[in-house]
Amino acid sequence: MQLVLLGPPGAGKGTQARRLARKLGVPRVTTGDMLRGHVKEGTDLGAQARSYMARGDLVPDDLVVEMVRQRLEADDCRDGFLLDGFPRTEVQARVLDDLGPPDLVLYLDVPGDEIVRRLAGRRVCQGCQAVYHLEHDPPRRPGVCDRCGGTLEQREDDREEVVRERVRRYREQTEPLVARYRRRSLLREVEGTGGIEVVARRLDAVLRAEGLVPG
Ligand code: AP5
């Protein structure tokens, strides 16, 4: 089962992908988290990716493609995976077709003003990377992760001017993939507005309709 979650920044891809991957028993492969991991560890790839990410640009295809190729070759991806944040360009989509075309592309969409609200309120645990939202999914104690007690911080690229650039890049380079997958009848559109549980139920309904989880 090879699934892709597609959608603009802040659409809720990561929030839903964590739950879906558990439910489906496949690994979640998230290029944003992988790249942030490289930056944190100070690898060569991290050093090259850092400035692109900080200004809201996409990291060049050749860097991302090699990272994903290696990840999808790992044993735990043999029976399937859930991609979150990849592909993001035509080049990446062609590479994915060579590695193993998706069985289904779940497209979560939310309007622009909601994107800004969601990203402005997002806080991420510096310990376990758990994601919260100040209004929609707050931690029990302000600034402290419920799961590991780590400190919650705003992502560097969630500042408003960087968010605007990320959305621009998304519209230019990633949104055209919607038409690509629609033409191939692989696209399932799921409204991303409403609470986290509401969106989760919509996604579950699609998976049931596709026979990917029991009815
Ligand atoms: P990445 O980390 O992938 O960022 P993104 O795609 O912009 O997505 P986000 O993580 O911002 O949002 P999300 O959709 O996962 O939303 P979330 O669930 O957190 O990429 C970062 C950077 O890395 C890129 O800019 C680029 O530089 C680089 N990069 C990554 N992949 C690349 C690639 N393939 N090629 C080139 N460069 C690449 O939710 C957001 C907030 O909303 C949270 O606070 C959450 O609690 C809240 N929320 C979620 N759902 C709901 C809901 N239904 N109602 C209310 N609040 C909600």
Residues whose N, C-alpha, C, O or C-beta is under 5 A from the ligand:
A	BS01	AP5	G7 P8 P9 G10 A11 G12 K13 G14 T15 Q16 T31 G32 D33 L35 Y52 M53 G56 D57 L58 V59 V64 G85 F86 P87 R88 R118 L119 G121 R122 R123 V131 Y132 H133 H136 D137 R166 G192 G194 G195 I196 V199
